Amino acid sequence: FLGMGTGWRYYHEIEDALVPLFLNFRVNFIQSQMSPFLGLSTGYSLNASNNFKGAGAFIAPTMGVDFPISNSARMNVGLSYESQRLKSKLYHFQIGSYETTFNSGAISLSIGFTF
């Protein structure tokens, strides 16, 4: 399976909201009512808190399950480890404001639909 998607992520530490745009590759192990899968999402995030300027690349391997919700649609639920490269402006009381780039990691729960 090959798809594309978007989402919304809020990073409390830097007070930024990111909108990722990504491609999603997924392989199902068995074709049944409840079908386990492994997936990989990769893409680029835009910073909605900063006029949608580029924030950085991300990658998220996922494992989960999908199941039918109608004759033409399926719902998938997955658990991911997400690694996001971020460019952000930070403030330090001794040196003031500065821009830095760092990697942020998170465990995430994803819910999606296939039509």
C-alpha positions, 0 to 999 in steps of 0.5 A: 500500500502506498498513500499520502497524508497530513496531520497536526503536531504540537510541540509544547517545549518550543510552542510550535504547531507543525503540519507534516506532509508525508508519504506512507508505505504499508504492508499487511501480513494477512488479508482478513477482517483484522489485518496487522501491518508494518508501515513507514511514513516519511515527509516534511513538516511545515511550522504553522506557528511561523507562517508555514515555513519549513520545519524539517524532515521526519520519519515514523516507523509504525506497527498496527492493525486495520479493519473494515468500517464499510464495504469500501473503507477501512480504519487503521490504528497504529503505534509509531516512533516518530523522529522529527528534525526541527529548526527553532528559535530558543531563548536562554537567559544568559545569551538571549535568543538563538536559532538551533536545529535538533531531533525530537523523538516521540511515541505516537498513536495514529488513526487513519482511513483507507478508501 
